[in-house]
Each structure stands twice: as structure tokens, then as C-alpha cells.
Amino acid sequence: MKASIRKIVTILDETHSEMGRTVEPAIRRAAAVAVIANPFAGRYQDDLSELIEIGEELGDLLGRHALKALGIAGEAVQGYGKAAAVGEDGEFEHAAAILHPKLGAPLRKLLGKAPALIPSSKKRGSLGVVLDIPLGHKAGAYVRSHFDGMEVRIPDAPRAGEIVVAVALTSGGRPLPRVGGLTHEEVKGEDGLR
């Protein structure tokens, strides 16, 4: 099943300074967001495999858009996250079907070694609902410097029968991290935790 895409929006956030201190290199965060038709809007459906397949398609498509905006090689990406918002005629399980079973595998394939769980969020909302995309390190869930988030909003979505799906990638963690814990340089990336 191909997603019925109304639009794709790409957002790039680049932080050069924080609290008067230079951030070098600048931290780049990119999100690619698709607005798609919800094939199950307004009705209950036991079999959500159609949305699961759409999730797999969007993992690759949105991953490529975000990676292009970030402007670095997939292996150089340090963090990632995903989120979805269903319109008022959708249900949370529609967002879960897109985000969880299959979206991650094609995204990870673009990024090299990325065994950590991809942080996610889902919600129901109307036009312009804010998506808070949680972010974490792609190889080590315990890397505190990469516990972050990226806020995105599409002013004309989701309509009642749509779903907004977002993938975010980062070139680093938070600017000027100093709360301790495992660092990016210490990550082994063998178990997705450390």
C-alpha cells in the first residue's frame, strides 16, 4: 500500500550559540513531516496492516528527506525520534500502527549502526496541533546529552481524516550538555543501551 500523501514539510533547526556561548560545531536537527490520508478515518478496523505498511514506506521516505536537510552522512547522525498525530476521525492505534511495527527498520538502514529504540509520541489533534518529537541517541539509550525534543507544527494539518507523521534526525545532543552520564564517544552501540 502506498501512502496517500498530501504534502511533505522539512524543517531544519541549527543552534550556533546558547546562553552567550558558542556551540561548535552547531547542533543541527531536521524533521521531515508527511501529511497523509487516514484510510481508516471514522471507522473501526481490526486489521491495521495497511497502516503498518505505510509506516515502513514513510520510514524510508521521511528518513531520506530529514537526512538530506541535515546535510551529513547517515553514519554521522547521532540522534533520532518519531511522532504522529491523527485527526479527529482517527484513533491512537492508527498512529501506533504507523510508528511502531515497521517504520524503524528502513530508517535505521539509512543511518548505519542504530540499535537504540526510536523515541516516539502520538496524539490526536486538529489543524496546527504541535507535535513534540522526543529525541534520543541512535546507538545508546543511556546517553543523557541526547535526551531532547523537537517541536513541529503544520498549520493546515491534520484534517479530520488525516495523519501527520514526523521523523527527526540530529547531528548531536543538546547544546553544551553537562548533566553527566554516558557520552557519545563512550557508546559501544551493541545492545542499544550503552
DRENLOTI-831251 format. One record per residue (C-alpha): residue in one letter; x, y, z. Coordinates in steps of 0.001 Angstrom, whole numbers, plus 524288, in hexadecimal, padded with zeros to 5 digits. Example, Ala and Ser with C-alpha at 12.3 -4.5 7.8 and 13.67 -1.06 7.14 Angstrom:
A8300C7EE6C81E78S835667FBDC81BE4
# end
This chain:
M800008000080000K8050480D6B7FC71A80251818AF80585S7F9348230180003I801E082EB9802D4R7FC4483C7E80269K8090984338805D3I816988418480B7BV81CB484C5681390T82B0984C9381779I82FE6854DC822D9L83E15857BA82664D8420C85D3D83392E850438615683577T855728661F84296H861E386E5E8421AS861E9873E984FDFE85BB18714D85D01M85BC487A97868C9G865CF88313861EFR86F07877A485F84T872C5872CF8520CV86E138653784E56E8789E85F6A845B3P875688585283D78A8678385D6F83C98I85D278537584086R85436850608352BR846C884A258369CA83E79846FA82ABDA8308E8420E82A36A8295F83CE081E68V81AAD83CD481FECA8109B8364381724V802298394B816FFI7FB0682D278126AA7ED2482862810CCN7E88081F4781B91P7E24B813A4814A3F7DAEF80FFE82117A7D60681D6D82507G7C89381D1582B1AR7C79080E4682C66Y7CCC98033A83490Q7D5D87F9BD82D7FD7DB4C7ED52833A6D7E6347EB4D829BDL7EF6C7F6F082992S7F9727F0AB8207FE7F6F97FB308163BL7FBC6805A281FC2I807287FD07823F3E80BA17FC33815BFI80A0380AE28144CG812D880C6D82028E81D6C8048681971E81C5780CF980D42L81CED8198D81542G828A0814F981D44D830C8814F0810EFL82A9D820CA80A54L82AC0829D781620G83810824E181A54R83DA6828A580D17H8375B8362B80D8DA83C4B838D981B5AL849E8833BA81828K84AC283C6B80C28A846B08484C8142CL8507B844EC81ECFG85B3E844C2814A3I8639C839EE81A7FA865E682B87817C9G85CB3821EA81E4CE867AF81C4D8267EA86A5C829E982C0FV85C6E82B7D8312DQ85C8482A9D83FFCG84E4182B7884404Y8409D8288983F53G8324382881842A2K824C4826D783CB5A816F882B9783F33A8095882B4F83972A7FC8D8328B83B67V7EF8E82D7B83682G7E47B83693832F4E7D7B68363183A7BD7D25B82AAF8328AG7DE3B8224C83592E7E25181A928417BF7EF2181964848E6E7F0D480B93843D5H7F19F810EE835F1A7FD7D8190483A02A8034180D3F84125A8019F8049B8351FI8096880E3882CEDL81412810DD836FAH8171F803EE83D63P817617F71E835EEK81EED7FAEF8299FL822A28095E828AFG82F758078783002A8363C7FD4A8278BP837608056381B08L83B228116182300R845FD809F4829FAK84AD8804B581CECL84D91812C2818A7L85545815C4824F7G85ED880A9A826B8K8602C805438348BA853958099083B55P84F0B7FF17844FBA84877807E884F1AL839BB808E284FB1I834B4814908481FP82DA581D7B851CAS81FBF8204584D9AS813558278D850E2K805938276384BC2K7F9A682FDE84D8AR7EC98833D5847DFG7EAB8841D2843A4S7E51E84B9083A28L7EB50854F48308BG7F86185A0E83536V7F9F0850A384096V807D285102845E8L80F818446F844C5D819FC842CC84F19I82393839378491FP82B898330085407L839D983106850AAG843FB827608555BH8514E8223285169K8509D8187B84617A85A3980EC584C06G8590A8106385AC5A84C908133686234Y8546E8172A86E42V85B25822C2867C4R854D282DBD86FBAS85A53838B186761H8514B8343585C75F8449B834178646BD83E0D83F1985D05G8326184291854B4M82EAB849E48487BE821CD850F784706V81B498515A839ACR80E4085669834FCI807708562F827CEP7FD4B8612E827C6D7F37B85A5981ED1A7F49284C7C82422P7EFC18431082835R7E2518442F82258A7D83083B2082874G7DBB782FD281F6FE7EA77831A881F5AI7F68282D98826DDV802B3835E18289FV80EEC82D6482978A81C5A832CF82D09V82A3F82DB382D9CA83512835F5833AFL843D68342B832C4T84EAE83B70839D8S85D1F83E0883806G85F4A83E2C846C5G858E583F3D85400R854AD84B4085B70P85D918571985A64L86786857CD8658DP8633284B6C86CE0R8681B84A2387ADAV85F5D840EE88296G868D58357D8820AG866BB8278C87DDAL86B5D81FD587232T870B88283E86727H86F67826D885881E87DCB823268579BE87C2481833861B3V8709E8116A85B0BK8735C803958565AG8661E801FE84FBBE8656E7F357851D4D858A97F2378594EG8520C7FF348566FL8540D8036186490R862958064486660
# end
